Amino acid sequence: MDAWPKAEIGCYPWGGAYRPEAYGICCAGPEALYVFLAAREEQLRCQVKEANGPVCTDSCLEFFYQPGDTGYFNFEWNPLGVLHLGFGKGRNGRVHPILEDGETFLLKLGQWEEWRRTGWWYVAFQVPFSFIRRYVPTFTGEGADMGRGNFYKCGDKTEQPHWGCYAPVKTEQPDYHRPEFFASFNKIQ
């Protein structure tokens, strides 16, 4: 398995002084990407319970992944394990991809007892290559170039709204749907 180094979500270009510690890790296995996202927060907002709902308004961790020259996926999770998933070339015109029978994303979700004890919450999930190929048929999952993307931490309606990223996004307002600012996953340091 090829592991990319831990990507610290340490760039908070918008909002106030609240900057929760957060990071993402992605590994490429033989048939899937494995992603781990974690954040330390004293208070959590967990209001969204419907799939593809506005989880970015809750305490949220996000992984945006562009496996080729076409569109990109956005995987957005709240602490309840609710996923907002989209695919497209930009903010507009995105579709909500559907898993086929037997496919799954969620592998493990942090437990409330652990969060109460340590302040950390996390989500571990997989992205099967077969799923990626349905939207990007040229994706092989092999070779040195595994694509581009970014890791994000946000909470639009939390007690302390915040918007953080691994690779800096150079816009005046929070906007994660900006693939021109994605980092190469071969260069995460």
DRENKE-240250 format. One record per residue (C-alpha): z, x, y; residue in three letters. Coordinates in pm, whole numbers, padded with zeros to 5 digits, always signed. Layout:
BEGIN
ZXYala...
//
This chain:
BEGIN
+00000+00000+00000met-00094+00136+00343asp+00185+00074+00592ala+00137+00094+00964trp+00441+00220+01155pro+00690-00018+01311lys+00541-00164+01630ala+00818-00209+01887glu+00769-00515+02104ile+00899-00340+02412gly+00655-00431+02689cys+00776-00730+02892tyr+00525-00759+03180pro+00629-01111+03284trp+00953-01297+03342gly+01307-01190+03415gly+01548-00930+03283ala+01587-01082+02935tyr+01407-00854+02690arg+01519-00913+02332pro+01479-00631+02084glu+01186-00716+01854ala+00925-00550+01635tyr+00647-00608+01385gly+00532-00421+01076ile+00208-00477+00887cys+00105-00333+00550cys-00228-00361+00372ala-00197-00429+00002gly-00482-00458-00248pro-00537-00831-00182glu-00338-00920+00130ala-00183-00810+00454leu+00197-00819+00452tyr+00362-00880+00787val+00727-00856+00888phe+00842-00979+01231leu+01201-00952+01356ala+01396-01018+01677ala+01757-00997+01786arg+01869-01287+02003glu+02210-01427+02088glu+02079-01782+02126gln+01792-01945+01942leu+01583-02244+02038arg+01446-02425+01730cys+01311-02763+01837gln+00954-02767+01700val+00935-02889+01341lys+00569-02988+01297glu+00307-02743+01169ala+00073-02626+01447asn+00315-02761+01706gly+00404-02563+02020pro+00636-02311+01851val+00586-02075+02148cys+00827-02299+02339thr+01100-02206+02085asp+01229-01861+02002ser+00904-01728+01862cys+00749-01421+01698leu+00372-01384+01683glu+00109-01174+01507phe-00249-01186+01639phe-00506-01028+01409tyr-00877-00959+01466gln-01025-00831+01137pro-01377-00771+01269gly-01603-00834+01564asp-01576-01212+01535thr-01270-01421+01615gly-00901-01354+01567tyr-00609-01530+01398phe-00283-01617+01571asn+00022-01657+01347phe+00313-01793+01554glu+00651-01859+01388trp+00981-02005+01503asn+01316-01938+01326pro+01275-02254+01114leu+00962-02107+00953gly+00732-02349+01134val+00387-02195+01176leu+00126-02248+01445his-00199-02099+01315leu-00533-02074+01488gly-00867-01895+01462phe-01134-01847+01726gly-01288-01609+01977lys-01058-01695+02267gly-00794-01936+02391arg-01030-02236+02384asn-01220-02377+02087gly-00969-02258+01826arg-00952-02422+01482val-00645-02464+01262his-00731-02289+00933pro-00622-02453+00610ile-00484-02283+00300leu-00645-02359-00034glu-00442-02468-00336asp-00224-02184-00459gly-00239-01988-00132glu+00076-01929+00067thr+00176-01741+00378phe+00556-01753+00399leu+00737-01501+00181leu+01088-01490+00330lys+01271-01633+00626leu+01594-01495+00772gly+01906-01692+00681gln+02128-01855+00944trp+02436-01675+00812glu+02264-01342+00861glu+02161-01434+01217trp+02516-01541+01301arg+02650-01210+01166arg+02387-00967+01305thr+02193-01155+01574gly+01863-01080+01393trp+01617-01340+01272trp+01295-01259+01091tyr+00996-01388+00903val+00800-01207+00631ala+00460-01343+00536phe+00131-01252+00372gln-00227-01312+00475val-00447-01317+00162pro-00778-01135+00202phe-00945-01438+00039ser-00818-01648+00330phe-00948-01398+00590ile-01291-01387+00420arg-01334-01763+00458arg-01340-01711+00836tyr-01471-01352+00850val-01707-01317+00549pro-01780-00949+00622thr-01411-00852+00589phe-01352-00634+00283thr-00989-00526+00325gly-01095-00172+00243glu-01155+00141+00444gly-01001+00302+00746ala-01071+00026+00997asp-00834-00264+00930met-00892-00429+01266gly-00709-00488+01589arg-00430-00708+01710gly-00093-00736+01874asn+00266-00835+01805phe+00441-01071+02048tyr+00785-01215+02123lys+00818-01523+02341cys+01026-01826+02423gly+00861-02043+02687asp+01140-02304+02699lys+01436-02098+02582thr+01745-02063+02800glu+01599-01731+02917gln+01217-01758+02906pro+01053-01431+02801his+00716-01288+02699trp+00691-00950+02529gly+00418-00756+02350cys+00355-00437+02156tyr+00025-00343+02325ala+00041-00411+02702pro-00142-00717+02829val-00255-00665+03186lys-00266-01017+03329thr-00066-01172+03613glu+00060-01462+03398gln+00161-01461+03029pro-00157-01479+02819asp-00159-01357+02459tyr-00511-01483+02391his-00669-01170+02537arg-00835-00969+02257pro-00955-00708+02507glu-00593-00585+02510phe-00547-00574+02131phe-00452-00239+01979ala-00625-00073+01686ser-00397-00104+01385phe-00505+00245+01284asn-00335+00381+01597lys+00003+00205+01600ile+00273+00459+01679gln
//
